[in-house]
Amino acid sequence: MAQPQTTIETVRQRTPLLEKSADTDTVNYQKPPVAKNKGSTAKQNGSSINNSRKKGHSNTVVEATLAPSQYQTEISGALILLTYALHQQEQFRPYTSKLLTVQYAKNGYAQIGAEDAYFVLFAVVWLTFARSILVDYILRYVAIKARLRTKKAIARFVEQSWSIIYYSTSFSAGMYLFKQSEYWMSATNLWKGWPHYEIPVLTKAYYLIQLACWFQQIYVLHVEERRKDHYQMFTHHIITCALIIGSYYYYYTRVGHVILILMDVVDIQLSLAKVFNYFEWRTICDTTFGIFMLSWMVCRHGIYNYLVYTAMTSAIDLIPTKCYSDEVTGEHIRCFTPAVHWTLVTLLCILQVITLIWFGMILRVAINVIKGSAAEDTRSDDEDSDNEKDD
């Protein structure tokens, strides 16, 4: 249910970062005044910046782009420190443990309950802290050292680098848990034995952290620079959260787990292709983009639709329409009802429609590349689009 944050901004188009003269890299990121003689203007501005560097002002642009936004690091870091400090006090431990540990766990397995919301909330705080540290203090520094000098280019680079780090981690964890599961490479076992109300503790933690990631992305979507596809992304994030929550509550975590893996592997390749493009590594960028397109088709339109098909057929055959209770305690678990089942299937189909629309945009980018035209992002802001216009 993960999705690419944007289609590839530019596949073969040169990034303006290394081509532009220093006149577009002012501290406030505004263009210099227009002069009749553009050549002399660029020369004068270039020499002016060179003089500034000689005077010790070469890091003004760097300092401007390194400023943390929204105090995310300070606030999230303070909340984390406070939580762990309170957890050291015995009187607060019954409360803080809900934030720090998986609830309803016993003998390596866990059930679900309302108190899982605390774990998700704290995971959102942790993800916000980790992202802000990497973005504001590490990845921006890497971008500047790599000579990505404009504000938007640095912002795009750090966004995609964070995506690579997170999705690589979540994909690796998801695949490890999938390999250890009872439903490894078995579509039948995704549904057989429902409801799967006892989930391995690590699988439950993985699922809740994935949910936290999507909540955190909704937050990021609203606090950072708005893109042209803002409402598309917001709609996608809401549907994804609804699917994760619905599948979790209704014990469809097995099929949800597999879908999360399918989405993560594609997002890694998309973000890698973007980063390679920022560095102007043409061959590896094009190769990665080709692999990305192939994996998108296979994972998001092939395997994904097969899973939806099994939900429409196998699930109905394997799960009798009745209410289920724990065989030992007699506690009521869930009732399998067609209304709830088909609601979740409908959400999966809506998500597929969104990914089909995005795939159409990706195909247009690929066609432009084949024709030798400049490939442009049809979903999101182009890198430094304002700075690319002539003065």
C-alpha positions in Angstrom: 0.0 0.0 0.0 3.0 2.2 -0.1 3.3 4.3 -3.1 6.0 6.4 -4.8 6.1 9.8 -3.2 6.2 11.2 -6.8 6.8 9.8 -10.2 10.4 10.4 -11.3 10.9 14.1 -11.5 13.3 14.0 -14.4 14.9 10.9 -15.9 17.2 12.2 -18.4 16.8 15.9 -18.1 19.9 17.6 -16.7 19.6 18.9 -13.2 20.3 22.6 -13.2 22.4 22.3 -10.1 25.9 22.0 -11.6 25.1 23.9 -14.8 23.8 27.2 -13.2 26.1 30.0 -12.5 26.2 31.3 -9.0 23.7 34.1 -9.7 20.8 31.8 -8.9 22.2 30.6 -5.6 21.6 33.7 -3.5 21.1 33.4 0.3 17.3 34.1 0.0 17.0 32.0 -3.1 15.8 34.9 -5.2 17.1 35.6 -8.7 19.4 38.6 -9.3 18.0 41.7 -11.0 17.6 41.3 -14.8 20.2 43.1 -16.8 20.2 43.8 -20.5 23.5 42.1 -21.0 22.9 38.7 -19.4 26.4 37.6 -20.0 27.9 40.5 -18.1 25.3 40.1 -15.3 26.3 36.5 -14.8 30.0 37.4 -14.8 29.5 40.3 -12.3 27.4 38.1 -10.0 29.9 35.3 -10.3 32.8 37.5 -9.4 30.7 39.0 -6.6 30.2 35.6 -5.0 33.8 34.7 -5.5 34.7 37.9 -3.6 32.3 36.9 -0.8 33.9 33.5 -0.5 37.3 35.2 -0.2 35.8 37.2 2.7 34.7 34.1 4.5 31.0 34.0 3.4 31.1 30.9 1.3 28.8 29.0 3.7 25.9 31.4 3.7 23.8 29.2 1.3 24.8 26.1 3.2 23.7 27.7 6.5 20.4 28.8 5.1 19.6 25.3 3.9 20.7 23.6 7.0 18.3 25.3 9.3 15.9 22.7 10.8 12.2 23.3 10.0 9.3 23.5 12.4 11.5 22.5 15.4 10.7 18.9 14.7 14.0 17.6 16.1 13.7 19.5 19.3 10.1 18.7 20.0 10.2 15.0 19.1 13.6 14.6 20.8 12.3 16.1 24.0 9.2 13.9 24.0 11.4 10.8 23.5 13.8 11.8 26.3 10.9 12.6 28.6 9.2 9.3 28.0 12.4 7.2 28.7 13.1 9.3 31.8 9.6 8.7 33.2 9.9 5.0 32.3 12.8 4.8 34.8 10.3 5.7 37.6 8.3 2.8 38.8 5.1 4.8 39.3 5.0 5.9 35.7 6.1 2.6 34.1 2.5 1.2 33.7 1.8 4.1 31.5 5.1 4.6 29.6 5.3 0.8 28.8 2.2 1.3 26.6 4.3 3.6 24.5 7.4 1.6 24.4 6.3 -2.1 24.1 3.9 -4.2 22.1 0.7 -4.7 24.1 -1.3 -7.9 24.7 1.8 -10.0 24.1 2.3 -13.5 25.5 4.6 -16.4 24.5 5.9 -14.6 21.4 2.4 -13.8 20.1 0.1 -10.9 20.6 -3.5 -10.0 20.1 -4.8 -6.6 19.2 -6.6 -3.9 21.3 -7.2 -0.2 21.8 -4.0 0.3 23.7 -2.0 -0.4 20.5 -2.7 3.2 19.6 -0.1 4.3 22.2 2.6 2.3 20.4 1.6 3.8 17.1 1.7 7.3 18.5 5.2 6.9 20.0 6.4 5.4 16.7 5.2 8.5 14.9 7.3 10.6 17.3 10.3 8.3 16.8 10.0 8.5 13.0 9.6 12.2 13.1 12.8 12.5 15.2 14.8 10.1 13.0 13.7 11.8 9.8 14.5 15.3 11.1 17.9 14.2 12.3 18.8 12.6 9.0 17.3 15.2 6.8 18.4 18.4 8.6 21.8 17.3 9.9 23.2 14.5 7.8 21.5 14.2 4.4 21.6 18.0 3.7 25.3 18.0 4.5 25.8 15.1 2.0 23.8 17.0 -0.6 25.9 20.1 -0.2 29.2 18.1 -0.3 27.9 16.5 -3.5 27.5 20.1 -5.0 23.7 20.2 -5.0 23.5 23.9 -4.3 19.9 25.0 -4.8 17.3 24.8 -2.2 14.7 22.7 -4.0 17.4 20.2 -5.3 18.7 19.7 -1.7 15.2 19.3 -0.4 14.3 16.7 -3.1 17.6 14.8 -2.5 17.1 14.5 1.3 13.5 13.5 0.8 14.4 10.7 -1.5 17.4 9.6 0.6 15.2 9.3 3.6 12.7 7.2 1.6 15.6 4.9 0.5 16.6 4.4 4.1 13.1 3.8 5.5 11.8 1.6 2.7 15.0 -0.4 2.6 14.7 -1.1 6.3 11.0 -1.8 6.2 11.3 -4.0 3.1 14.1 -6.0 4.7 12.2 -6.5 8.0 9.0 -7.4 6.1 10.8 -10.0 3.9 12.5 -11.5 6.9 9.1 -11.9 8.8 7.4 -13.1 5.6 10.1 -15.8 5.1 9.5 -17.0 8.7 5.7 -17.0 8.4 3.2 -19.8 7.8 2.0 -18.0 4.7 5.4 -17.8 2.9 4.7 -18.1 -0.8 1.2 -19.5 -0.1 -1.9 -17.5 -1.2 -4.1 -20.1 0.4 -2.6 -19.6 3.8 -3.2 -15.9 3.6 -6.9 -16.7 4.3 -7.0 -20.2 5.7 -7.6 -20.4 9.4 -9.0 -16.9 9.7 -9.3 -15.0 12.0 -5.5 -14.9 12.7 -6.0 -13.2 16.0 -2.7 -14.2 17.5 0.1 -12.4 15.6 3.8 -12.9 16.1 5.0 -10.0 18.3 7.6 -8.8 15.7 5.0 -9.0 12.9 2.6 -6.9 15.0 5.4 -4.3 15.7 6.2 -4.2 12.0 2.6 -3.6 11.1 2.0 -0.9 13.6 5.3 0.9 12.7 4.2 0.8 9.0 0.9 2.4 10.1 2.8 5.0 12.1 4.9 5.8 9.0 1.8 6.6 7.0 0.5 8.9 9.7 3.9 10.6 9.8 3.8 11.0 6.1 0.4 12.8 6.3 2.0 15.1 8.9 5.0 15.8 6.6 2.7 16.4 3.6 1.1 19.3 5.5 4.1 20.9 7.2 6.5 21.0 4.2 6.4 22.7 0.9 3.1 21.8 -0.9 3.4 20.0 -4.2 1.2 20.0 -7.3 -0.1 16.5 -6.4 -0.9 17.3 -2.8 -4.5 16.2 -2.9 -3.6 13.0 -4.8 -1.0 12.1 -2.2 -3.3 13.0 0.7 -6.1 10.8 -0.7 -3.6 8.0 -1.2 -2.3 8.3 2.3 -5.8 8.3 3.8 -6.9 5.2 1.9 -3.6 3.5 2.9 -4.2 4.3 6.5 -7.8 3.1 6.3 -6.6 -0.2 4.7 -3.9 -0.8 7.3 -6.3 0.0 10.2 -9.1 -2.0 8.7 -7.0 -5.0 7.9 -5.4 -4.9 11.3 -8.7 -4.7 13.2 -10.3 -7.4 10.9 -7.3 -9.7 11.2 -6.3 -9.4 7.5 -2.7 -8.8 8.5 -1.3 -11.6 6.4 -2.4 -10.2 3.1 -1.7 -6.7 4.4 1.9 -7.7 5.2 2.5 -9.0 1.7 1.0 -5.9 0.1 3.3 -3.7 2.2 6.3 -5.6 0.9 5.2 -5.3 -2.7 4.9 -1.5 -2.3 8.1 -1.0 -0.4 10.4 -2.7 -3.0 9.1 -0.4 -5.8 9.5 2.7 -3.7 13.2 1.9 -3.1 13.9 1.7 -6.8 12.0 4.9 -7.6 13.9 6.9 -5.0 17.2 5.4 -6.1 16.5 6.5 -9.7 15.8 10.0 -8.5 19.0 10.3 -6.5 21.1 8.9 -9.4 19.4 11.6 -11.6 20.4 14.4 -9.2 24.0 13.3 -9.4 23.7 13.2 -13.2 24.7 9.5 -13.4 22.8 8.9 -16.6 23.4 5.3 -17.3 22.7 4.0 -13.8 19.7 6.3 -13.5 18.2 5.0 -16.8 18.9 1.4 -15.8 17.3 1.9 -12.4 14.3 3.6 -13.9 13.8 0.6 -16.3 14.0 -1.8 -13.3 11.6 0.4 -11.4 9.1 0.3 -14.3 9.3 -3.5 -14.5 9.0 -4.0 -10.8 6.0 -1.5 -10.7 4.2 -3.6 -13.3 5.0 -6.9 -11.7 4.4 -5.9 -8.1 1.6 -3.3 -8.2 -0.4 -4.5 -11.2 0.5 -8.2 -11.3 1.0 -9.7 -7.9 -1.2 -7.0 -6.2 -4.1 -7.8 -8.5 -3.7 -11.5 -8.0 -4.0 -10.9 -4.2 -7.1 -8.8 -4.8 -8.4 -11.7 -6.9 -7.8 -14.2 -4.1 -9.7 -11.9 -1.8 -12.6 -12.0 -4.1 -12.5 -15.8 -4.6 -10.4 -17.8 -2.2 -11.3 -15.8 0.9 -15.0 -16.3 0.3 -14.4 -20.1 -0.2 -12.1 -20.5 2.8 -13.8 -18.4 5.4 -17.4 -19.3 6.4 -19.8 -16.5 7.1 -20.2 -16.7 10.8 -18.9 -15.4 14.1 -15.7 -16.8 15.7 -14.6 -17.2 19.3 -11.5 -18.3 21.0 -11.5 -22.1 21.3 -10.1 -22.0 24.9 -11.6 -19.0 26.6 -14.7 -18.7 24.5 -14.0 -15.0 24.0 -15.7 -13.5 21.0 -13.2 -12.5 18.3 -14.8 -11.4 15.0 -17.6 -12.1 12.7 -16.9 -12.6 9.0 -19.5 -10.5 7.2 -19.6 -9.9 3.4 -20.2 -6.1 4.0 -16.9 -5.6 5.8 -15.0 -7.9 3.5 -16.1 -6.2 0.3 -15.5 -2.8 1.8 -11.8 -3.7 2.3 -11.7 -5.2 -1.2 -13.2 -2.0 -2.6 -10.5 0.1 -0.9 -7.9 -2.2 -2.5 -9.5 -1.6 -5.9 -9.5 2.2 -5.4 -5.8 2.0 -4.5 -5.2 0.1 -7.7 -7.0 2.8 -9.7 -4.7 5.5 -8.2 -1.6 3.4 -9.0 -2.8 2.9 -12.6 -3.2 6.7 -13.0 0.4 7.1 -11.7 1.6 4.3 -14.0 0.1 6.2 -16.9 2.2 9.2 -15.9 5.3 7.1 -15.6 4.7 5.7 -19.1 4.6 9.3 -20.5 8.0 10.0 -18.9 9.4 6.8 -20.4 8.0 7.7 -23.9 9.6 11.2 -23.6 12.9 9.5 -22.8 12.7 7.2 -25.8 11.9 10.1 -28.1 14.9 12.0 -26.7 12.8 14.8 -25.2 13.4 16.2 -21.8 11.5 14.1 -19.3 9.4 16.1 -16.9 7.6 15.2 -13.8 3.8 15.2 -14.4 2.8 14.8 -10.8 5.0 17.0 -8.7 7.1 20.1 -8.7 10.0 19.9 -11.1 13.4 20.4 -9.5 14.1 24.1 -9.2 11.5 24.9 -11.8 11.6 28.6 -10.9 15.3 28.8 -11.3 15.3 27.1 -14.6 13.5 30.0 -16.4 15.5 32.5 -18.2 16.0 35.8 -16.4 
